């Protein structure tokens, strides 16, 4: 029989939820409301002078060619990070799930990058691809590729994409591996007895059963690309060369803490928050229809 918990008092469920509600209120709703208020103001860096300007900050943003260019950069960056991160992780999880001897060793090594902080991950890739000291840049030089992310915008974007994907692979790998191991082996064996090859078994049985996991990781990776990659960009390219790798979250930091445009930075954070919420809603509204639960 199904066991159900009954609360005899009406206040006890709310009391149990109070700690989590307090965390959400203090660390999400309060900062978000403050950013919304500041986006409608112009103030000096020391907060001694505040002027209410309404939507002026937003009008200036969308008339700024550099800010509009950062939209394009962020779109490409997020698409590449989410697509490559999920695809590579899925391939690694499929191969790791088939390994019999030494499986724990392979799985442990594939999980290790998740323990690395984003800033440290950025520094590691920066050293490997340094035009003067990097071993990877040295090897590329010998095959005719003159790598220099300090001058070449394509190289810089490639570098932060690789670092961001490498940092997120372990997270995706864990979920895909857990999803693959939860699929009944009897289904795979039955398909194999019917003559289905490895590719057919994966595409017809395993991948459809992994769609809930894939959808979840798609949402998580999009949020990761928009927000959690700031430290990687700051540690590797700092938005350069020029502003060619200044994704939206890095531009919020740069304009607020370096250019000291507090109102404009707050307006950018509001726009970024709206974009991420809209993308999440669209994914749940349209993409989730293709998910098989």
C-alpha positions in Angstrom: 0.0 0.0 0.0 1.1 3.5 -0.7 2.1 5.4 2.4 1.1 9.1 2.6 2.2 11.7 5.1 -0.7 13.7 6.6 0.0 17.0 8.4 -2.5 17.7 11.1 -1.6 21.3 11.3 -1.7 23.8 8.5 1.5 25.7 9.6 3.9 22.7 9.8 4.4 22.3 6.0 5.1 26.0 5.7 7.5 25.8 8.7 9.4 23.0 7.0 9.6 25.0 3.8 10.7 28.2 5.5 14.6 27.6 5.3 14.4 27.0 1.5 12.0 29.9 0.9 14.3 32.2 2.9 17.3 31.1 0.8 15.4 31.8 -2.4 14.2 35.1 -1.1 17.6 36.3 0.1 19.8 35.0 -2.7 17.4 35.3 -5.7 14.4 37.6 -5.4 16.1 40.3 -3.3 19.1 40.7 -5.7 16.9 40.5 -8.7 14.6 43.2 -7.4 17.7 45.4 -6.5 19.0 44.9 -10.1 15.7 45.9 -11.5 15.5 49.1 -9.4 19.2 50.0 -10.3 18.5 49.4 -14.0 16.1 52.4 -13.9 18.7 54.7 -12.2 22.0 56.4 -12.9 24.4 56.6 -10.0 28.0 57.3 -9.4 30.3 54.5 -8.3 30.3 55.5 -4.7 26.5 55.7 -4.4 26.4 59.3 -3.3 24.3 60.5 -6.2 21.3 58.6 -7.6 19.1 59.9 -10.4 15.9 58.1 -11.7 16.1 57.8 -15.5 13.4 55.2 -16.3 14.1 53.2 -19.4 17.1 55.3 -20.6 19.6 52.6 -19.6 17.8 50.0 -21.7 17.5 52.4 -24.7 21.3 53.1 -24.5 22.0 49.4 -24.4 20.1 48.5 -27.5 21.6 51.4 -29.4 25.1 50.2 -28.5 26.7 48.2 -31.3 29.2 46.5 -28.9 26.3 45.2 -26.7 24.4 44.0 -29.8 27.5 42.2 -31.0 27.8 40.5 -27.6 24.4 38.9 -28.3 25.8 37.2 -31.4 28.9 36.1 -29.5 26.8 34.7 -26.6 24.5 32.9 -29.0 27.3 31.1 -30.8 29.1 30.4 -27.6 26.0 29.0 -25.8 25.0 26.9 -28.8 28.5 25.4 -29.2 29.0 24.7 -25.4 25.6 23.0 -25.0 25.7 21.0 -28.2 29.3 19.8 -27.9 29.1 19.3 -24.2 26.0 17.1 -24.4 27.2 15.2 -27.5 30.7 14.4 -26.3 29.4 13.4 -22.9 26.8 11.1 -24.4 29.4 9.4 -26.5 31.8 8.9 -23.6 28.9 7.6 -21.4 27.9 5.0 -24.1 31.5 3.8 -24.3 32.0 3.7 -20.6 28.8 1.8 -20.1 30.2 -1.0 -22.3 33.5 -1.3 -20.6 33.8 -4.4 -18.5 37.5 -4.5 -17.3 38.7 -1.4 -15.5 35.4 0.3 -15.8 35.8 2.2 -12.5 39.2 3.6 -13.6 37.7 5.1 -16.8 34.7 6.5 -15.0 36.8 8.1 -12.3 39.0 9.8 -14.8 36.0 11.1 -16.7 34.5 12.5 -13.5 37.7 14.3 -12.3 37.2 17.5 -14.3 34.1 18.3 -12.4 36.2 18.8 -9.2 38.2 21.6 -11.0 37.0 25.2 -10.4 36.0 27.1 -13.5 38.8 29.7 -13.1 41.4 26.9 -12.7 40.0 25.2 -15.8 40.4 28.4 -17.7 44.0 28.8 -16.5 44.9 25.2 -17.5 43.6 25.7 -21.0 45.3 29.1 -21.2 48.7 27.6 -20.4 48.2 24.7 -22.9 47.3 27.1 -25.7 49.7 30.0 -24.7 51.3 31.2 -28.0 54.8 31.3 -26.3 54.7 28.6 -23.6 51.8 26.2 -24.5 52.5 22.7 -25.5 49.4 22.5 -27.7 50.2 25.7 -29.4 53.7 24.4 -30.0 52.3 21.2 -31.6 49.9 23.2 -33.7 52.7 25.3 -35.0 54.4 22.2 -36.3 51.3 21.2 -38.4 51.0 24.7 -39.9 48.5 26.2 -37.5 49.8 29.5 -36.1 47.7 29.6 -32.9 47.4 33.0 -31.2 44.2 33.6 -29.2 45.6 37.0 -28.2 45.2 38.3 -31.7 42.8 36.0 -33.5 39.1 36.2 -32.5 38.3 32.8 -33.8 41.1 31.2 -31.8 39.9 33.0 -28.7 36.3 31.9 -29.0 37.5 28.3 -29.7 39.6 28.4 -26.6 36.8 29.4 -24.2 34.4 27.0 -25.9 36.9 24.1 -25.4 37.5 25.1 -21.8 33.8 25.4 -21.0 32.9 22.1 -22.6 35.7 20.3 -20.9 34.6 21.7 -17.5 31.0 20.6 -18.0 31.6 17.1 -19.6 31.9 15.4 -16.2 28.5 16.7 -15.0 26.8 15.6 -18.2 28.6 12.3 -18.2 27.4 11.4 -14.7 23.7 11.9 -15.7 24.0 10.1 -19.0 25.8 7.1 -17.4 23.2 6.9 -14.7 20.5 7.0 -17.4 22.1 4.3 -19.4 22.5 2.0 -16.4 18.9 2.4 -15.5 17.7 1.0 -18.9 16.8 -2.7 -18.4 19.4 -4.9 -20.0 16.6 -7.2 -21.2 15.6 -4.6 -23.8 19.1 -4.5 -25.2 19.5 -8.3 -25.2 16.1 -8.7 -26.9 17.0 -6.2 -29.6 20.4 -7.9 -30.1 18.7 -11.3 -30.5 16.5 -9.8 -33.1 19.6 -8.8 -35.1 19.8 -5.1 -34.2 23.3 -3.7 -34.4 24.9 -1.4 -31.8 23.9 1.7 -33.6 20.3 0.5 -34.1 20.0 -0.5 -30.5 21.2 2.9 -29.4 19.1 4.9 -31.7 15.9 2.9 -31.3 16.0 1.9 -27.6 18.6 3.7 -25.5 18.4 7.2 -26.9 14.6 7.5 -26.7 14.8 6.3 -23.1 17.4 9.0 -22.4 15.3 11.9 -23.6 14.3 13.0 -20.1 18.0 13.1 -19.1 18.9 14.9 -22.4 16.2 17.5 -21.9 17.3 18.1 -18.3 20.9 18.5 -19.4 19.9 20.8 -22.3 18.3 23.2 -19.8 21.2 23.0 -17.4 23.9 23.5 -20.1 22.2 26.5 -21.5 22.1 28.1 -18.0 25.7 27.1 -17.5 26.8 28.7 -20.8 25.0 32.0 -20.0 26.1 32.3 -16.3 28.7 29.9 -15.0 31.3 30.4 -17.7 32.2 33.9 -16.5 35.3 32.7 -14.6 36.5 30.8 -17.7 36.3 33.8 -19.9 37.9 36.1 -17.3 40.8 33.7 -16.8 41.5 33.0 -20.4 40.7 35.9 -22.7 39.2 38.6 -20.5 36.7 39.3 -23.3 39.5 39.9 -25.8 40.9 40.3 -28.3 39.1 43.6 -28.2 35.6 42.7 -27.0 35.2 39.7 -29.4 34.7 37.1 -26.6 32.9 39.4 -24.2 29.8 37.3 -23.7 26.8 38.9 -21.9 27.7 37.8 -18.4 31.2 39.0 -18.8 30.0 42.3 -20.2 27.8 42.8 -17.1 30.9 42.4 -14.9 33.1 44.6 -17.1 30.7 47.5 -17.4 29.8 47.4 -13.7 33.1 46.8 -12.0 35.6 48.2 -14.5 33.7 50.8 -16.5 31.8 51.7 -13.3 28.5 52.1 -15.2 26.3 50.7 -12.4 22.9 51.5 -14.0 23.9 50.1 -17.4 25.4 47.0 -15.8 22.2 46.4 -13.8 20.1 46.8 -17.0 22.3 44.2 -18.7 21.8 41.8 -15.8 18.0 42.3 -16.1 18.1 41.6 -19.9 20.3 38.5 -19.3 17.9 37.2 -16.7 14.9 37.7 -19.0 16.7 35.9 -21.8 17.6 32.9 -19.7 14.0 32.7 -18.3 12.6 33.0 -21.8 14.8 30.2 -23.2 13.9 27.9 -20.3 10.2 28.5 -20.8 10.6 27.8 -24.6 12.4 24.6 -23.9 9.8 23.4 -21.4 7.0 24.6 -23.8 8.2 23.1 -27.0 11.2 20.8 -26.6 9.7 18.8 -23.7 6.9 17.6 -26.1 9.5 15.3 -27.7 10.5 13.8 -24.4 9.4 10.2 -23.6 8.8 9.7 -19.9 
